[in-house]
Amino acid sequence: MTASSRSTDRPALEARLALRLAGGLNATIGSLPPDVNERLRFAREQALSRAREARRAAAVGATATVGSSAAGALLLGSFRPWLQRAAAVLPLLLLLAGLMLIQQWQVREQVLAAADIDSLLLADTLPPTAYSDPGFAEYLRSDPQP
C-alpha cells in the first residue's frame, strides 16, 4: 500500500471508526444511570454549540479575507497580474543585463590589451627577426629597460 493510497483511505477509515464508536455508545446508553445520561446530553449540546461558533467564525474570517482581497483588487485594478508576471521575470532580466555588461567589459579589456601591444610595437625599434621569435610576446610583456 502506498502513501497516497493510505492518505486517500484515511477519511473512510475515520468515518467507519466514528460509526462503530457511535454504535457502541448507543448500544450501552440504556444501561447507564440517568445522571450520566444527563451529563452526556449536556456535553453533546456544548460540543454542538462550539462547532456552530467555529463554523460561524470561519465564515466571518473568509468574508473578511474576500473583502480585503476585493479592496486590493480595486486599488491595483487590472495591474496585479501584470505586476506579478513582471516580478517573476525581473530577476531573469537583471541577470541577462549583468552578463551582457560583463561580456562588454571583457571585450573592452581585450581591445585595450591589444592596443597596448600595438603601441609598444610601434614605439620601440625592433629588428625584423624579433617578430618571429617565440619569446616575443614575453618581451612585450616585460618592463622596458631604461
Order of alpha helices (4+ residues) and beta strands (2+ residues): alpha-alpha-alpha-alpha
